[in-house]
Amino acid sequence: MSSESYTPQARWGTFAGTIFTVLGVVNILFGISILANSDWIVFTADGAWLLDFTAWGWIILIVGIVQLVVGWGVFSGANWARMTGLVLAVLSAISALLSTGINSTWGLAAFALTILVIFGLTAAPDEGAMG
């Protein structure tokens, strides 16, 4: 495909699809690693606590699968994927802002990246530019 037919809107869509695909793969691996080692012992001043993160592992795994599917859908130009991706990105932006109290640098960086993904998903798509 020549650079003249690959418009800025399509490039932003490709960016958003790439971010969702990478996040999907990372979250799938993260979810699997949590499920493989879901029991953690945490030592505090009050004693030792045995924590089970199995439910969190399944949630992260399912979110990762959804992100991967959305990424592939954005690459194919599917409107459902853009809308689902937009909902996921807005939730991610809210989560990033809420995490700024824990780690302000990471929270603001994640928020900025999420805003770029939202822009990429809402830029007017060209017919067949990404397919």
Residue pairs with C-beta under 8 A, 6 or more apart in sequence:
5 129
6 129
7 126
7 129
8 123
9 123
9 124
9 125
9 126
9 129
10 125
10 126
10 129
10 130
12 119
12 120
12 123
13 74
13 77
13 82
13 120
13 121
13 123
13 125
13 129
13 130
14 75
14 120
14 130
15 116
15 117
15 120
16 74
16 85
16 89
16 117
16 120
16 121
17 71
17 72
17 74
17 75
17 130
18 71
19 71
19 113
19 117
19 120
20 67
20 68
20 70
20 71
20 74
20 85
20 88
20 117
21 67
21 68
21 71
21 72
21 75
22 71
23 64
23 67
23 71
24 64
24 65
24 66
24 67
24 68
24 69
24 70
24 71
25 64
25 68
26 64
27 60
27 61
27 63
27 64
27 67
28 61
28 64
28 65
28 68
29 64
30 60
30 64
31 57
31 58
31 59
31 60
31 61
31 62
31 63
31 64
32 57
32 61
33 57
34 53
34 54
34 56
34 57
34 60
34 61
35 54
35 57
35 58
35 61
38 52
38 53
38 54
38 57
39 50
39 51
39 52
39 53
40 50
40 51
40 53
41 48
41 49
41 50
41 51
42 48
42 49
42 51
43 49
66 84
66 88
67 88
69 81
70 81
70 84
70 85
70 88
71 81
71 85
72 81
73 80
73 81
73 82
73 84
73 85
74 81
74 82
74 85
74 121
74 130
75 130
75 131
76 130
76 131
77 125
77 128
77 129
77 130
77 131
82 121
82 125
85 117
85 121
86 118
86 121
86 122
89 114
89 117
89 118
89 121
90 118
92 110
92 114
92 117
93 111
93 114
93 115
93 118
95 110
96 107
96 108
96 110
96 111
96 114
97 107
97 111
98 107
99 106
99 107
99 110
100 107
100 108
100 111
101 107
